[in-house]
């Protein structure tokens, strides 16, 4: 059974940075494409970005392009979300998700097989 554990969330001032980590266990990490999603209070969960299992394809939603960077370390079974130039609209619970056996990225949350418990990010003005 796959387990995903996010960490690195917290409180940060606008303009600051955070790096989220998602530790994967239970199966072969390199067989899974990984996605990051977020859900702000009162809003639906939205796709932030994702990385294919090979790491060759990385996609971001428009609102985070140029500010967020996704990477994966298959040796450490971990995917990262580096967030810079944070603003209050980035406040949300951030989730990582895994989709097995594909080497592409999908923004459709329903297509992911496993989810972490989420880590909260609060950006203060």
N, CA, C and O atoms as a GROMACS GRO file, in nm:
protein
  500
    1UNK      N    1   0.084  -0.118   0.000
    1UNK     CA    2   0.000   0.000   0.000
    1UNK      C    3   0.088   0.124   0.000
    1UNK      O    4   0.181   0.136   0.080
    2UNK      N    5   0.058   0.215  -0.089
    2UNK     CA    6   0.136   0.338  -0.099
    2UNK      C    7   0.098   0.432   0.015
    2UNK      O    8  -0.020   0.447   0.047
    3UNK      N    9   0.197   0.493   0.074
    3UNK     CA   10   0.176   0.599   0.171
    3UNK      C   11   0.249   0.724   0.126
    3UNK      O   12   0.363   0.717   0.080
    4UNK      N   13   0.182   0.836   0.140
    4UNK     CA   14   0.239   0.966   0.107
    4UNK      C   15   0.231   1.054   0.231
    4UNK      O   16   0.126   1.066   0.294
    5UNK      N   17   0.343   1.115   0.265
    5UNK     CA   18   0.347   1.200   0.383
    5UNK      C   19   0.409   1.334   0.345
    5UNK      O   20   0.527   1.342   0.312
    6UNK      N   21   0.327   1.439   0.350
    6UNK     CA   22   0.375   1.573   0.321
    6UNK      C   23   0.433   1.637   0.446
    6UNK      O   24   0.394   1.606   0.558
    7UNK      N   25   0.528   1.727   0.424
    7UNK     CA   26   0.585   1.805   0.532
    7UNK      C   27   0.635   1.936   0.476
    7UNK      O   28   0.646   1.954   0.355
    8UNK      N   29   0.664   2.029   0.567
    8UNK     CA   30   0.723   2.155   0.526
    8UNK      C   31   0.628   2.273   0.526
    8UNK      O   32   0.671   2.386   0.504
    9UNK      N   33   0.502   2.249   0.550
    9UNK     CA   34   0.408   2.360   0.553
    9UNK      C   35   0.427   2.446   0.677
    9UNK      O   36   0.500   2.409   0.769
   10UNK      N   37   0.360   2.560   0.678
   10UNK     CA   38   0.370   2.649   0.792
   10UNK      C   39   0.322   2.788   0.760
   10UNK      O   40   0.253   2.810   0.661
   11UNK      N   41   0.360   2.880   0.846
   11UNK     CA   42   0.321   3.020   0.831
   11UNK      C   43   0.438   3.098   0.774
   11UNK      O   44   0.551   3.086   0.821
   12UNK      N   45   0.411   3.176   0.672
   12UNK     CA   46   0.517   3.255   0.608
   12UNK      C   47   0.459   3.389   0.567
   12UNK      O   48   0.340   3.400   0.537
   13UNK      N   49   0.542   3.491   0.565
   13UNK     CA   50   0.495   3.622   0.522
   13UNK      C   51   0.491   3.630   0.370
   13UNK      O   52   0.563   3.558   0.301
   14UNK      N   53   0.406   3.716   0.321
   14UNK     CA   54   0.398   3.737   0.178
   14UNK      C   55   0.536   3.773   0.123
   14UNK      O   56   0.610   3.852   0.182
   15UNK      N   57   0.568   3.715   0.010
   15UNK     CA   58   0.699   3.734  -0.049
   15UNK      C   59   0.801   3.629  -0.009
   15UNK      O   60   0.909   3.621  -0.067
   16UNK      N   61   0.766   3.550   0.091
   16UNK     CA   62   0.857   3.448   0.141
   16UNK      C   63   0.853   3.319   0.062
   16UNK      O   64   0.786   3.309  -0.041
   17UNK      N   65   0.925   3.222   0.113
   17UNK     CA   66   0.940   3.093   0.044
   17UNK      C   67   0.918   2.978   0.142
   17UNK      O   68   0.940   2.990   0.262
   18UNK      N   69   0.876   2.867   0.086
   18UNK     CA   70   0.866   2.741   0.159
   18UNK      C   71   0.898   2.627   0.065
   18UNK      O   72   0.877   2.637  -0.056
   19UNK      N   73   0.950   2.520   0.120
   19UNK     CA   74   0.968   2.400   0.040
   19UNK      C   75   0.889   2.286   0.104
   19UNK      O   76   0.913   2.249   0.219
   20UNK      N   77   0.797   2.233   0.029
   20UNK     CA   78   0.720   2.118   0.074
   20UNK      C   79   0.785   1.989   0.024
   20UNK      O   80   0.841   1.985  -0.086
   21UNK      N   81   0.777   1.887   0.105
   21UNK     CA   82   0.826   1.756   0.067
   21UNK      C   83   0.713   1.655   0.077
   21UNK      O   84   0.621   1.670   0.158
   22UNK      N   85   0.721   1.554  -0.005
   22UNK     CA   86   0.624   1.445   0.000
   22UNK      C   87   0.703   1.315  -0.006
   22UNK      O   88   0.763   1.281  -0.108
   23UNK      N   89   0.703   1.244   0.104
   23UNK     CA   90   0.776   1.117   0.112
   23UNK      C   91   0.684   1.002   0.073
   23UNK      O   92   0.574   0.988   0.125
   24UNK      N   93   0.732   0.922  -0.019
   24UNK     CA   94   0.656   0.810  -0.077
   24UNK      C   95   0.710   0.679  -0.023
   24UNK      O   96   0.831   0.662  -0.011
   25UNK      N   97   0.621   0.588   0.011
   25UNK     CA   98   0.665   0.455   0.055
   25UNK      C   99   0.561   0.350   0.016
   25UNK      O  100   0.445   0.382  -0.010
   26UNK      N  101   0.605   0.228   0.014
   26UNK     CA  102   0.516   0.116  -0.007
   26UNK      C  103   0.522   0.051  -0.144
   26UNK      O  104   0.486  -0.066  -0.159
   27UNK      N  105   0.567   0.124  -0.241
   27UNK     CA  106   0.583   0.070  -0.378
   27UNK      C  107   0.704   0.135  -0.441
   27UNK      O  108   0.778   0.208  -0.376
   28UNK      N  109   0.724   0.106  -0.570
   28UNK     CA  110   0.839   0.163  -0.641
   28UNK      C  111   0.806   0.304  -0.686
   28UNK      O  112   0.724   0.326  -0.775
   29UNK      N  113   0.872   0.399  -0.623
   29UNK     CA  114   0.841   0.541  -0.646
   29UNK      C  115   0.853   0.579  -0.794
   29UNK      O  116   0.772   0.656  -0.845
   30UNK      N  117   0.954   0.526  -0.859
   30UNK     CA  118   0.979   0.566  -0.998
   30UNK      C  119   0.871   0.516  -1.094
   30UNK      O  120   0.874   0.550  -1.212
   31UNK      N  121   0.777   0.438  -1.046
   31UNK     CA  122   0.666   0.391  -1.129
   31UNK      C  123   0.546   0.484  -1.124
   31UNK      O  124   0.444   0.457  -1.187
   32UNK      N  125   0.557   0.592  -1.049
   32UNK     CA  126   0.443   0.679  -1.024
   32UNK      C  127   0.470   0.822  -1.071
   32UNK      O  128   0.574   0.880  -1.042
   33UNK      N  129   0.374   0.877  -1.143
   33UNK     CA  130   0.372   1.020  -1.165
   33UNK      C  131   0.318   1.086  -1.038
   33UNK      O  132   0.236   1.028  -0.968
   34UNK      N  133   0.366   1.205  -1.010
   34UNK     CA  134   0.329   1.273  -0.886
   34UNK      C  135   0.267   1.408  -0.916
   34UNK      O  136   0.309   1.480  -1.006
   35UNK      N  137   0.167   1.441  -0.838
   35UNK     CA  138   0.102   1.570  -0.852
   35UNK      C  139   0.095   1.642  -0.720
   35UNK      O  140   0.094   1.581  -0.613
   36UNK      N  141   0.089   1.775  -0.728
   36UNK     CA  142   0.063   1.858  -0.612
   36UNK      C  143  -0.070   1.931  -0.636
   36UNK      O  144  -0.095   1.985  -0.743
   37UNK      N  145  -0.152   1.930  -0.533
   37UNK     CA  146  -0.281   1.998  -0.536
   37UNK      C  147  -0.291   2.085  -0.412
   37UNK      O  148  -0.214   2.069  -0.317
   38UNK      N  149  -0.386   2.176  -0.413
   38UNK     CA  150  -0.411   2.256  -0.295
   38UNK      C  151  -0.560   2.285  -0.283
   38UNK      O  152  -0.633   2.287  -0.382
   39UNK      N  153  -0.600   2.308  -0.161
   39UNK     CA  154  -0.739   2.342  -0.134
   39UNK      C  155  -0.745   2.453  -0.032
   39UNK      O  156  -0.706   2.437   0.083
   40UNK      N  157  -0.794   2.567  -0.078
   40UNK     CA  158  -0.810   2.682   0.009
   40UNK      C  159  -0.946   2.673   0.080
   40UNK      O  160  -1.037   2.606   0.031
   41UNK      N  161  -0.959   2.741   0.193
   41UNK     CA  162  -1.086   2.737   0.265
   41UNK      C  163  -1.203   2.780   0.177
   41UNK      O  164  -1.199   2.887   0.116
   42UNK      N  165  -1.305   2.698   0.173
   42UNK     CA  166  -1.424   2.731   0.096
   42UNK      C  167  -1.411   2.713  -0.054
   42UNK      O  168  -1.501   2.750  -0.129
   43UNK      N  169  -1.300   2.657  -0.097
   43UNK     CA  170  -1.278   2.639  -0.240
   43UNK      C  171  -1.255   2.493  -0.273
   43UNK      O  172  -1.229   2.411  -0.184
   44UNK      N  173  -1.266   2.461  -0.400
   44UNK     CA  174  -1.242   2.325  -0.443
   44UNK      C  175  -1.091   2.300  -0.455
   44UNK      O  176  -1.010   2.392  -0.468
   45UNK      N  177  -1.058   2.173  -0.450
   45UNK     CA  178  -0.918   2.135  -0.467
   45UNK      C  179  -0.873   2.168  -0.608
   45UNK      O  180  -0.946   2.142  -0.704
   46UNK      N  181  -0.754   2.225  -0.621
   46UNK     CA  182  -0.704   2.262  -0.752
   46UNK      C  183  -0.564   2.206  -0.774
   46UNK      O  184  -0.486   2.188  -0.681
   47UNK      N  185  -0.537   2.179  -0.900
   47UNK     CA  186  -0.407   2.128  -0.942
   47UNK      C  187  -0.305   2.240  -0.935
   47UNK      O  188  -0.329   2.351  -0.984
   48UNK      N  189  -0.191   2.212  -0.873
   48UNK     CA  190  -0.080   2.308  -0.868
   48UNK      C  191   0.023   2.274  -0.974
   48UNK      O  192   0.069   2.361  -1.048
   49UNK      N  193   0.058   2.148  -0.981
   49UNK     CA  194   0.156   2.103  -1.080
   49UNK      C  195   0.186   1.957  -1.061
   49UNK      O  196   0.137   1.893  -0.968
   50UNK      N  197   0.267   1.904  -1.151
   50UNK     CA  198   0.300   1.763  -1.140
   50UNK      C  199   0.423   1.728  -1.219
   50UNK      O  200   0.470   1.805  -1.302
   51UNK      N  201   0.475   1.610  -1.192
   51UNK     CA  202   0.596   1.562  -1.257
   51UNK      C  203   0.574   1.417  -1.298
   51UNK      O  204   0.520   1.336  -1.223
   52UNK      N  205   0.618   1.386  -1.419
   52UNK     CA  206   0.605   1.249  -1.466
   52UNK      C  207   0.698   1.158  -1.389
   52UNK      O  208   0.786   1.205  -1.316
   53UNK      N  209   0.680   1.030  -1.403
   53UNK     CA  210   0.760   0.938  -1.322
   53UNK      C  211   0.907   0.944  -1.357
   53UNK      O  212   0.993   0.917  -1.272
   54UNK      N  213   0.938   0.979  -1.480
   54UNK     CA  214   1.078   0.991  -1.521
   54UNK      C  215   1.137   1.124  -1.480
   54UNK      O  216   1.259   1.141  -1.476
   55UNK      N  217   1.049   1.220  -1.451
   55UNK     CA  218   1.096   1.355  -1.421
   55UNK      C  219   1.114   1.441  -1.544
   55UNK      O  220   1.150   1.558  -1.532
   56UNK      N  221   1.090   1.386  -1.661
   56UNK     CA  222   1.114   1.460  -1.784
   56UNK      C  223   1.004   1.560  -1.815
   56UNK      O  224   1.028   1.658  -1.885
   57UNK      N  225   0.885   1.537  -1.764
   57UNK     CA  226   0.773   1.627  -1.791
   57UNK      C  227   0.726   1.688  -1.660
   57UNK      O  228   0.694   1.617  -1.565
   58UNK      N  229   0.721   1.820  -1.659
   58UNK     CA  230   0.674   1.892  -1.541
   58UNK      C  231   0.576   2.000  -1.588
   58UNK      O  232   0.605   2.072  -1.684
   59UNK      N  233   0.464   2.010  -1.522
   59UNK     CA  234   0.362   2.108  -1.558
   59UNK      C  235   0.317   2.184  -1.434
   59UNK      O  236   0.320   2.132  -1.322
   60UNK      N  237   0.274   2.309  -1.458
   60UNK     CA  238   0.227   2.394  -1.352
   60UNK      C  239   0.098   2.463  -1.394
   60UNK      O  240   0.075   2.489  -1.512
   61UNK      N  241   0.015   2.490  -1.298
   61UNK     CA  242  -0.098   2.575  -1.327
   61UNK      C  243  -0.048   2.717  -1.347
   61UNK      O  244   0.055   2.756  -1.292
   62UNK      N  245  -0.121   2.795  -1.425
   62UNK     CA  246  -0.072   2.927  -1.464
   62UNK      C  247  -0.040   3.018  -1.345
   62UNK      O  248   0.055   3.095  -1.351
   63UNK      N  249  -0.118   3.008  -1.240
   63UNK     CA  250  -0.102   3.101  -1.128
   63UNK      C  251   0.028   3.082  -1.051
   63UNK      O  252   0.067   3.169  -0.973
   64UNK      N  253   0.096   2.970  -1.070
   64UNK     CA  254   0.220   2.945  -0.996
   64UNK      C  255   0.342   2.940  -1.086
   64UNK      O  256   0.455   2.928  -1.038
   65UNK      N  257   0.322   2.948  -1.215
   65UNK     CA  258   0.436   2.943  -1.307
   65UNK      C  259   0.534   3.054  -1.276
   65UNK      O  260   0.495   3.169  -1.255
   66UNK      N  261   0.662   3.019  -1.273
   66UNK     CA  262   0.766   3.115  -1.244
   66UNK      C  263   0.790   3.136  -1.096
   66UNK      O  264   0.889   3.197  -1.057
   67UNK      N  265   0.700   3.084  -1.013
   67UNK     CA  266   0.717   3.098  -0.867
   67UNK      C  267   0.739   2.964  -0.798
   67UNK      O  268   0.812   2.956  -0.700
   68UNK      N  269   0.677   2.861  -0.849
   68UNK     CA  270   0.686   2.728  -0.788
   68UNK      C  271   0.769   2.636  -0.876
   68UNK      O  272   0.767   2.646  -0.998
   69UNK      N  273   0.842   2.546  -0.811
   69UNK     CA  274   0.923   2.449  -0.884
   69UNK      C  275   0.901   2.311  -0.824
   69UNK      O  276   0.913   2.292  -0.703
   70UNK      N  277   0.869   2.216  -0.910
   70UNK     CA  278   0.851   2.078  -0.867
   70UNK      C  279   0.972   1.997  -0.910
   70UNK      O  280   1.023   2.013  -1.021
   71UNK      N  281   1.017   1.912  -0.822
   71UNK     CA  282   1.126   1.821  -0.854
   71UNK      C  283   1.103   1.689  -0.782
   71UNK      O  284   1.026   1.681  -0.686
   72UNK      N  285   1.171   1.589  -0.829
   72UNK     CA  286   1.161   1.460  -0.762
   72UNK      C  287   1.300   1.398  -0.753
   72UNK      O  288   1.385   1.417  -0.839
   73UNK      N  289   1.320   1.324  -0.646
   73UNK     CA  290   1.444   1.252  -0.624
   73UNK      C  291   1.406   1.105  -0.611
   73UNK      O  292   1.361   1.061  -0.504
   74UNK      N  293   1.423   1.030  -0.716
   74UNK     CA  294   1.381   0.889  -0.714
   74UNK      C  295   1.467   0.805  -0.620
   74UNK      O  296   1.425   0.698  -0.576
   75UNK      N  297   1.586   0.852  -0.590
   75UNK     CA  298   1.671   0.779  -0.496
   75UNK      C  299   1.622   0.796  -0.352
   75UNK      O  300   1.644   0.710  -0.267
   76UNK      N  301   1.555   0.909  -0.327
   76UNK     CA  302   1.505   0.937  -0.192
   76UNK      C  303   1.355   0.916  -0.180
   76UNK      O  304   1.296   0.937  -0.074
   77UNK      N  305   1.293   0.873  -0.291
   77UNK     CA  306   1.147   0.850  -0.289
   77UNK      C  307   1.071   0.973  -0.242
   77UNK      O  308   0.977   0.964  -0.163
   78UNK      N  309   1.112   1.087  -0.293
   78UNK     CA  310   1.053   1.213  -0.247
   78UNK      C  311   1.029   1.307  -0.364
   78UNK      O  312   1.108   1.316  -0.457
   79UNK      N  313   0.917   1.377  -0.356
   79UNK     CA  314   0.888   1.483  -0.450
   79UNK      C  315   0.880   1.613  -0.371
   79UNK      O  316   0.833   1.616  -0.257
   80UNK      N  317   0.925   1.720  -0.434
   80UNK     CA  318   0.933   1.849  -0.367
   80UNK      C  319   0.850   1.954  -0.440
   80UNK      O  320   0.827   1.946  -0.561
   81UNK      N  321   0.806   2.052  -0.363
   81UNK     CA  322   0.741   2.170  -0.419
   81UNK      C  323   0.807   2.291  -0.356
   81UNK      O  324   0.780   2.326  -0.241
   82UNK      N  325   0.894   2.354  -0.433
   82UNK     CA  326   0.960   2.476  -0.388
   82UNK      C  327   0.872   2.594  -0.425
   82UNK      O  328   0.840   2.614  -0.542
   83UNK      N  329   0.833   2.670  -0.325
   83UNK     CA  330   0.742   2.783  -0.347
   83UNK      C  331   0.812   2.913  -0.311
   83UNK      O  332   0.865   2.927  -0.200
   84UNK      N  333   0.814   3.007  -0.402
   84UNK     CA  334   0.874   3.137  -0.378
   84UNK      C  335   0.772   3.247  -0.409
   84UNK      O  336   0.667   3.221  -0.468
   85UNK      N  337   0.806   3.368  -0.369
   85UNK     CA  338   0.717   3.483  -0.393
   85UNK      C  339   0.574   3.452  -0.354
   85UNK      O  340   0.480   3.480  -0.428
   86UNK      N  341   0.559   3.394  -0.238
   86UNK     CA  342   0.427   3.354  -0.192
   86UNK      C  343   0.339   3.474  -0.167
   86UNK      O  344   0.385   3.579  -0.122
   87UNK      N  345   0.211   3.458  -0.196
   87UNK     CA  346   0.114   3.562  -0.165
   87UNK      C  347  -0.005   3.500  -0.092
   87UNK      O  348  -0.015   3.378  -0.080
   88UNK      N  349  -0.092   3.584  -0.044
   88UNK     CA  350  -0.201   3.535   0.040
   88UNK      C  351  -0.292   3.438  -0.034
   88UNK      O  352  -0.358   3.355   0.028
   89UNK      N  353  -0.297   3.448  -0.164
   89UNK     CA  354  -0.381   3.357  -0.242
   89UNK      C  355  -0.324   3.216  -0.249
   89UNK      O  356  -0.391   3.124  -0.295
   90UNK      N  357  -0.202   3.199  -0.203
   90UNK     CA  358  -0.141   3.066  -0.199
   90UNK      C  359  -0.177   2.992  -0.070
   90UNK      O  360  -0.142   2.875  -0.053
   91UNK      N  361  -0.245   3.060   0.022
   91UNK     CA  362  -0.285   2.996   0.145
   91UNK      C  363  -0.381   2.881   0.117
   91UNK      O  364  -0.485   2.900   0.055
   92UNK      N  365  -0.345   2.763   0.164
   92UNK     CA  366  -0.424   2.643   0.136
   92UNK      C  367  -0.361   2.525   0.208
   92UNK      O  368  -0.251   2.534   0.262
   93UNK      N  369  -0.433   2.416   0.207
   93UNK     CA  370  -0.373   2.288   0.244
   93UNK      C  371  -0.320   2.226   0.114
   93UNK      O  372  -0.391   2.217   0.014
   94UNK      N  373  -0.196   2.185   0.119
   94UNK     CA  374  -0.129   2.131   0.001
   94UNK      C  375  -0.119   1.979   0.013
   94UNK      O  376  -0.079   1.926   0.117
   95UNK      N  377  -0.156   1.912  -0.094
   95UNK     CA  378  -0.157   1.766  -0.098
   95UNK      C  379  -0.069   1.715  -0.210
   95UNK      O  380  -0.063   1.775  -0.318
   96UNK      N  381  -0.001   1.606  -0.185
   96UNK     CA  382   0.063   1.537  -0.297
   96UNK      C  383  -0.021   1.413  -0.329
   96UNK      O  384  -0.093   1.359  -0.245
   97UNK      N  385  -0.007   1.370  -0.453
   97UNK     CA  386  -0.084   1.256  -0.502
   97UNK      C  387   0.001   1.176  -0.598
   97UNK      O  388   0.093   1.228  -0.660
   98UNK      N  389  -0.030   1.049  -0.609
   98UNK     CA  390   0.048   0.959  -0.693
   98UNK      C  391  -0.042   0.885  -0.790
   98UNK      O  392  -0.151   0.839  -0.755
   99UNK      N  393   0.005   0.876  -0.913
   99UNK     CA  394  -0.068   0.801  -1.016
   99UNK      C  395   0.026   0.697  -1.072
   99UNK      O  396   0.135   0.728  -1.121
  100UNK      N  397  -0.016   0.573  -1.066
  100UNK     CA  398   0.073   0.463  -1.100
  100UNK      C  399   0.085   0.438  -1.250
  100UNK      O  400  -0.010   0.455  -1.327
  101UNK      N  401   0.205   0.398  -1.287
  101UNK     CA  402   0.236   0.340  -1.417
  101UNK      C  403   0.214   0.433  -1.536
  101UNK      O  404   0.190   0.386  -1.647
  102UNK      N  405   0.223   0.563  -1.517
  102UNK     CA  406   0.214   0.653  -1.631
  102UNK      C  407   0.332   0.748  -1.629
  102UNK      O  408   0.382   0.786  -1.524
  103UNK      N  409   0.374   0.786  -1.748
  103UNK     CA  410   0.484   0.881  -1.756
  103UNK      C  411   0.435   1.014  -1.813
  103UNK      O  412   0.500   1.074  -1.899
  104UNK      N  413   0.320   1.057  -1.764
  104UNK     CA  414   0.270   1.189  -1.800
  104UNK      C  415   0.208   1.250  -1.677
  104UNK      O  416   0.194   1.185  -1.573
  105UNK      N  417   0.172   1.375  -1.689
  105UNK     CA  418   0.112   1.448  -1.578
  105UNK      C  419  -0.034   1.478  -1.611
  105UNK      O  420  -0.065   1.522  -1.722
  106UNK      N  421  -0.121   1.455  -1.517
  106UNK     CA  422  -0.260   1.491  -1.534
  106UNK      C  423  -0.302   1.589  -1.425
  106UNK      O  424  -0.258   1.578  -1.310
  107UNK      N  425  -0.386   1.683  -1.461
  107UNK     CA  426  -0.437   1.779  -1.364
  107UNK      C  427  -0.568   1.732  -1.301
  107UNK      O  428  -0.624   1.800  -1.215
  108UNK      N  429  -0.617   1.617  -1.345
  108UNK     CA  430  -0.745   1.565  -1.298
  108UNK      C  431  -0.726   1.488  -1.168
  108UNK      O  432  -0.666   1.381  -1.168
  109UNK      N  433  -0.775   1.542  -1.060
  109UNK     CA  434  -0.755   1.480  -0.928
  109UNK      C  435  -0.814   1.339  -0.922
  109UNK      O  436  -0.763   1.253  -0.852
  110UNK      N  437  -0.921   1.317  -0.997
  110UNK     CA  438  -0.988   1.186  -0.993
  110UNK      C  439  -0.902   1.075  -1.051
  110UNK      O  440  -0.929   0.957  -1.028
  111UNK      N  441  -0.799   1.111  -1.125
  111UNK     CA  442  -0.716   1.010  -1.188
  111UNK      C  443  -0.599   0.965  -1.100
  111UNK      O  444  -0.525   0.874  -1.137
  112UNK      N  445  -0.582   1.028  -0.986
  112UNK     CA  446  -0.473   0.987  -0.898
  112UNK      C  447  -0.518   0.874  -0.806
  112UNK      O  448  -0.634   0.867  -0.764
  113UNK      N  449  -0.424   0.786  -0.778
  113UNK     CA  450  -0.457   0.665  -0.702
  113UNK      C  451  -0.437   0.680  -0.551
  113UNK      O  452  -0.508   0.616  -0.473
  114UNK      N  453  -0.343   0.761  -0.512
  114UNK     CA  454  -0.312   0.775  -0.370
  114UNK      C  455  -0.292   0.923  -0.335
  114UNK      O  456  -0.248   1.003  -0.418
  115UNK      N  457  -0.325   0.956  -0.211
  115UNK     CA  458  -0.316   1.093  -0.163
  115UNK      C  459  -0.251   1.098  -0.025
  115UNK      O  460  -0.266   1.006   0.056
  116UNK      N  461  -0.179   1.206  -0.001
  116UNK     CA  462  -0.130   1.232   0.132
  116UNK      C  463  -0.235   1.300   0.217
  116UNK      O  464  -0.347   1.326   0.171
  117UNK      N  465  -0.199   1.327   0.340
  117UNK     CA  466  -0.294   1.385   0.434
  117UNK      C  467  -0.299   1.538   0.425
  117UNK      O  468  -0.389   1.602   0.479
  118UNK      N  469  -0.202   1.595   0.357
  118UNK     CA  470  -0.198   1.739   0.339
  118UNK      C  471  -0.113   1.809   0.443
  118UNK      O  472  -0.096   1.762   0.555
  119UNK      N  473  -0.059   1.922   0.403
  119UNK     CA  474   0.016   2.008   0.493
  119UNK      C  475  -0.030   2.151   0.470
  119UNK      O  476  -0.037   2.197   0.356
  120UNK      N  477  -0.062   2.222   0.578
  120UNK     CA  478  -0.117   2.357   0.560
  120UNK      C  479  -0.010   2.462   0.536
  120UNK      O  480   0.098   2.458   0.596
  121UNK      N  481  -0.042   2.553   0.448
  121UNK     CA  482   0.044   2.668   0.420
  121UNK      C  483  -0.040   2.793   0.440
  121UNK      O  484  -0.147   2.809   0.380
  122UNK      N  485   0.008   2.882   0.524
  122UNK     CA  486  -0.060   3.008   0.549
  122UNK      C  487   0.035   3.122   0.517
  122UNK      O  488   0.145   3.130   0.572
  123UNK      N  489  -0.009   3.209   0.427
  123UNK     CA  490   0.071   3.324   0.388
  123UNK      C  491   0.005   3.448   0.446
  123UNK      O  492  -0.110   3.479   0.415
  124UNK      N  493   0.079   3.518   0.528
  124UNK     CA  494   0.025   3.639   0.591
  124UNK      C  495   0.068   3.762   0.516
  124UNK      O  496   0.176   3.767   0.457
  125UNK      N  497  -0.018   3.863   0.517
  125UNK     CA  498   0.012   3.987   0.443
  125UNK      C  499   0.094   4.084   0.527
  125UNK      O  500   0.128   4.192   0.481
   0.00000   0.00000   0.00000
